[in-house]
Amino acid sequence: MSKTLQAKVKHVPLRTCVACRTTGAKRGLVRIVRTPEGSVEVDLTGKAAGRGAYLCRRRQCWREAMKRDSLARALRVKLWDADRDKLEAFAEELEEE
């Protein structure tokens, strides 16, 4: 009985953008986290403790998530003005489409 060599396929975790609902690799999206203290932060490592939601790296998705409040719903938190300002500042650094 011969054993065939097969390349081991690495599992790529998939996540969904809360604005445009497209599915992509976890590394291709930006994670926003509601920390246990209740603050909302951009989590570039993808490993911070707390409830997370994902957005594409497109400015349009960030605008839609803020306008339709889908980010606040996904994080189950009310976004205060300070949180919105912090997220909008991060979004300004992203590419325009």
N, C-alpha and C positions, 0 to 999 in steps of 0.2 A: 504494500500500500504506500503510495507516494504522497508526500505532503507538498501542497503547492504554496509557494511563497506569495503572500498578499501584503501589500502595503497597508500599514495600520492607518486608518483614517481618523484624524483628530476631530473630536466633537467641537463644533463652533456654536457657542450659545447665541441664540437669536432673541432680539428684543423688538418691541413695537414702539414707534414714535407716537406720543399721545396727541400730536397735532394732525399729522397727515396719515396716520395709521399704516405706514409702510413698515415692513419687517426687514431688519438688517442685522448684521453681526453686532454683538454687544460693543465691541471696540470701535465701531463706526458711528456710534451714537454717544450723546453726552448724557450723563446721569445727573439728575437733580435729586437731592435727598432731603427729607425732613428728618432732622436729627432727633434723638430722644428728648432733647431740651425744647424742641418745638421750632427751632429756626430752620430756614430753608437755605441750602448751600448748593453750589455747583461742585460735583464730586468728579474730579478728573481721573482719580485712581479707580473708581468704580467699586471701591471696597469699604466706603465709610458706613458706619452703623446707622440704621434708620430705614424708613420707608422710601423707596426710590421710584422715580419715573424717568423715562427716556425721551429725548428730543433729538431730531436730526441736527446735523451741523450746518443747517441753512437758516438764515435770519428770518425767512418767511415763516418757517415752522414755529419759531419762538414767538413771533408776533401773533400768529393764530392761537397758540396755546394761551397767551396772555389775554387776548381779546375774548375768546370763548370760555375762558376759565377752566379749560380742560386740565391744565397742570395742577391747579388747586384741587380739583376733583380727584385726580389720580393720587395726589399726596395726602388727601383728606385733611386739608388745612386751609385756613383763610390766608391769602397772600396779602400782607401789609404793604404799605407804600415803600418801606425800606427794602423789603424782599423784592418787590417789583423793580425798584431802581437798581439793585444789585444784579438781577437777572438781565435787565435791559442793557446794562453796561457790558456784561459778558457777551450778549447777543450782538452788540455793535462791532465786536472783534471778528465775528463770523462772516463768511462770504455771502454776498448778495446774489440772488439768482434771478 
